Amino acid sequence: MQPGPPPTLVFVEVRTRTTNSYGTAEESVGRAKVKSLYRAATTARRETVLPDGTPLPRSRWRVDLVAVDLWPSLSDSAGGTTVRHHEGVE
């Protein structure tokens, strides 16, 4: 849950890449995957409690993408892990 105002329930898809041979992490999330994420989020929002029994408040919601690149660290200033957060993917 992202604190507000207004509080927002965030569903997050995380994609990781260790090479760019097959495209970026962002490119791996196509239209069909986004549609599937929204379908799952909509289904989850119909529930009134989380699996652990925590009440699920009615609030705004969105689907985000977190893209992670795990490149070898070449030095203190080159290479290494990169994280990008995309809010409200469509």
BAPALO-772435 format. One line per 5 residues: number of its first residue (from 1); their letters; for each residue x, y negated, z of N, C-alpha, C, O. Coordinates in steps of 0.001 Angstrom, whole numbers, plus 500000, padded with zeros to 6 digits. Layout:
! residues N
NUM = a = X,Y,Z,X,Y,Z,X,Y,Z,X,Y,Z ~ ...;
This chain:
! residues 90
1 = mqpgp = 500851,501162,500000,500000,500000,500000,500905,498764,500000,501781,498630,500854 ~ 500692,497887,499060,501431,496632,499023,500619,495599,499798,499447,495375,499494 ~ 501243,494961,500807,500485,493970,501574,500025,492836,500670,500658,492552,499653 ~ 498952,492204,501030,498319,491189,500195,498926,489827,500355,500102,489707,500697 ~ 498157,488808,500117,496746,488966,499802,496543,489187,498315,497319,488647,497527;
6 = pptlv = 495585,489918,497899,494888,490946,498660,495742,492212,498698,496586,492399,497821 ~ 495547,493086,499689,496300,494345,499729,496023,495156,498459,494900,495168,497954 ~ 497050,495827,497955,496925,496582,496711,497506,497976,496894,498639,498122,497354 ~ 496738,499002,496538,497221,500370,496543,497979,500582,495247,497443,500332,494167 ~ 499232,501044,495340,500087,501179,494161,500388,502657,493911,500920,503348,494780;
11 = fvevr = 500043,503129,492719,500398,504466,492266,501664,504299,491427,501704,503471,490517 ~ 502705,505090,491736,504009,504879,491104,504468,506125,490354,504469,507228,490901 ~ 504853,505937,489106,505511,506976,488306,506992,506630,488291,507364,505508,487948 ~ 507842,507591,488663,509294,507370,488686,509918,508230,487601,509685,509437,487544 ~ 510701,507613,486751,511415,508322,485689,512905,508060,485842,513328,506923,486053;
16 = trttn = 513700,509125,485732,515146,509029,485922,515861,509528,484678,515433,510493,484045 ~ 516938,508869,484341,517775,509275,483214,519237,509321,483647,519715,508448,484371 ~ 519942,510366,483186,521386,510447,483415,522145,510238,482108,523374,510166,482092 ~ 521390,510142,481013,521954,509848,479706,520873,509156,478886,519683,509319,479157 ~ 521282,508391,477894,520274,507757,477045,520119,508499,475720,519598,507945,474752;
21 = sygta = 520564,509735,475678,520470,510543,474460,519028,510731,473988,518776,510874,472792 ~ 518089,510730,474927,516680,510938,474579,515847,509682,474827,514633,509769,475013 ~ 516483,508532,474830,515772,507275,475044,515828,506838,476496,516373,507529,477357 ~ 515259,505689,476741,515261,505128,478088,514171,505771,478932,513284,506449,478413 ~ 514249,505554,480219,513213,506062,481116,511865,505469,480739,510852,506168,480764;
26 = eesvg = 511842,504196,480393,510594,503544,479987,510010,504187,478733,508795,504360,478632 ~ 510864,504537,477786,510393,505138,476533,509808,506530,476741,509073,507027,475887 ~ 510128,507162,477868,509609,508507,478139,508173,508488,478645,507560,509543,478810 ~ 507636,507304,478893,506250,507180,479353,505421,506637,478186,505355,505431,477950 ~ 504803,507555,477477,504013,507177,476314,502566,506885,476676,502173,506921,477842;
31 = rakvk = 501796,506598,475654,500383,506254,475833,499611,507369,476541,498789,507091,477413 ~ 499869,508630,476172,499161,509757,476794,499496,509862,478285,498619,510151,479098 ~ 500762,509627,478645,501154,509696,480057,500497,508579,480851,500019,508812,481961 ~ 500464,507373,480305,499821,506246,480999,498335,506540,481209,497788,506268,482277 ~ 497693,507093,480193,496283,507457,480308,496094,508492,481423,495150,508400,482208;
36 = slyra = 496989,509467,481486,496934,510491,482529,497138,509889,483921,496475,510295,484875 ~ 498042,508934,484040,498286,508267,485327,497049,507514,485791,496687,507578,486966 ~ 496401,506804,484883,495193,506060,485247,494048,507007,485614,493264,506723,486519 ~ 493960,508126,484908,492936,509121,485235,493175,509675,486643,492233,509804,487425 ~ 494425,510000,486967,494747,510512,488300,494485,509461,489371,493960,509782,490438;
41 = attar = 494841,508217,489101,494618,507143,490077,493125,506926,490310,492688,506720,491443 ~ 492352,506972,489237,490902,506808,489359,490305,507941,490190,489436,507706,491030 ~ 490762,509154,489962,490300,510300,490744,490676,510135,492212,489859,510387,493097 ~ 491903,509717,492469,492360,509527,493849,491546,508447,494557,491281,508558,495754 ~ 491153,507415,493837,490390,506320,494442,488981,506746,494851,488343,506082,495667;
46 = retvl = 488500,507842,494291,487177,508345,494688,487206,508968,496080,486166,509121,496720 ~ 488399,509324,496544,488541,509927,497866,488442,508842,498942,488703,507669,498677 ~ 488068,509241,500134,487967,508278,501237,489079,508458,502261,489268,507611,503134 ~ 489830,509588,502150,490963,509829,503050,492123,510406,502248,491922,511049,501217 ~ 493337,510169,502734,494527,510766,502143,494623,512214,502595,493935,512600,503540;
51 = pdgtp = 495460,513033,501948,495578,514436,502347,495937,514637,503821,495575,515655,504411 ~ 496646,513677,504417,497007,513815,505834,495903,513340,506774,496084,513344,507991 ~ 494754,512929,506216,493627,512487,507033,493544,510989,507261,492580,510505,507853 ~ 494539,510253,506801,494533,508799,506944,493411,508201,506105,493298,508516,504921 ~ 492575,507341,506698,491503,506709,505913,492088,505886,504767,493097,505202,504937;
56 = lprsr = 491464,505956,503630,491910,505217,502455,491009,504006,502281,489857,504146,501869 ~ 491524,502806,502594,490682,501615,502506,490359,501277,501054,491152,501552,500154 ~ 489210,500689,500837,488852,500199,499504,489670,498941,499250,489642,497999,500042 ~ 490383,498936,498163,491242,497797,497850,491525,497787,496357,491135,498693,495621 ~ 492203,496754,495939,492668,496691,494564,493707,497787,494369,494281,498276,495342;
61 = wrvdl = 493953,498180,493116,494982,499162,492843,495596,498901,491474,495033,498197,490636 ~ 496784,499500,491278,497454,499388,489980,498414,500567,489831,498689,501284,490794 ~ 498917,500758,488614,499893,501802,488321,501203,501128,487933,501231,500289,487033 ~ 502283,501493,488610,503610,500942,488339,504534,502023,487789,504273,503218,487933 ~ 505611,501584,487161,506665,502479,486689,507980,502030,487302,508331,500851,487248;
66 = vavdl = 508711,502982,487887,510067,502721,488362,511005,503542,487469,510907,504768,487417 ~ 511905,502860,486776,512854,503498,485877,514236,503480,486525,514715,502430,486954 ~ 514876,504652,486594,516173,504773,487255,517187,505327,486261,516960,506376,485658 ~ 518304,504622,486088,519419,505105,485271,520542,505510,486222,520997,504707,487036 ~ 520982,506758,486111,522078,507252,486957,523324,507420,486091,523644,508526,485654;
71 = wpsls = 524022,506310,485847,525233,506354,485034,526433,506561,485933,526404,506169,487099 ~ 527487,507168,485414,528715,507297,486222,529252,505918,486587,529209,504993,485775 ~ 529748,505787,487789,530327,504522,488229,531746,504417,487679,532613,505226,488009 ~ 531970,503411,486838,533277,503226,486221,534205,502390,487091,535423,502559,487056 ~ 533625,501498,487861,534373,500651,488789,533360,500013,489724,532171,500322,489650;
76 = dsagg = 533811,499131,490596,532881,498454,491498,531896,497559,490752,530822,497253,491271 ~ 532251,497137,489539,531390,496201,488806,530825,496782,487514,530139,496071,486779 ~ 531093,498052,487216,530600,498634,485965,530044,500034,486200,530618,500837,486935 ~ 528918,500299,485559,528302,501619,485690,527529,501739,486989,527288,500746,487674 ~ 527150,502938,487316,526407,503169,488547,524907,503172,488317,524444,503131,487177;
81 = ttvrh = 524161,503221,489389,522713,503334,489332,522045,501990,489059,522415,500966,489634 ~ 521051,502015,488169,520236,500845,487877,518771,501215,488092,518318,502265,487635 ~ 518035,500354,488785,516616,500593,489042,515809,499408,488513,516114,498253,488808 ~ 514762,499717,487719,513882,498678,487200,512450,499009,487620,512010,500152,487500 ~ 511727,498001,488112,510353,498188,488573,509424,497412,487648,509547,496195,487508;
86 = hegve = 508492,498126,487018,507517,497510,486116,506148,497599,486771,505619,498694,486962 ~ 505578,496463,487114,504272,496435,487773,503146,496424,486751,503213,495733,485734 ~ 502110,497206,487042,500905,497186,486216,501102,497686,484801,500743,496996,483847 ~ 501673,498885,484644,501870,499418,483288,500531,499701,482627,499562,500070,483290 ~ 500492,499527,481331,499260,499767,480557,499580,500558,479331,498684,500867,478545;
